[in-house]
Amino acid sequence: MRDFVLDAPNENRYTYFVAYYGKDFQKQTAVLNVRHDFTDSIQDLHVKIRSRINEVLGLETPSCYHILALAAPEVIPV
């Protein structure tokens, strides 16, 4: 059986996530994504996700995130 995530080319992966912010993190962003290489370390992916959140919410906004799809090889239509 073919593994569509592992067998796809390493570049241009898409990780989708939502960020939570506000008092007690009760507010949620829309689904956000970052483009990255499959060989990126977890730390590098975390930095890219934090950077994307900072673009959307601003540098001073405390937030956390939840990954919905990790390293999908193709863009997920919305």
Secondary structure, DSSP 8 states (H G I E B T S, - for coil): ---TTTSS-SSSEEEEEEEEESGGG-EE---EEEEE-TT--HHHHHHHHHHHHHHHH-TT--EEEEEEEEEESS----
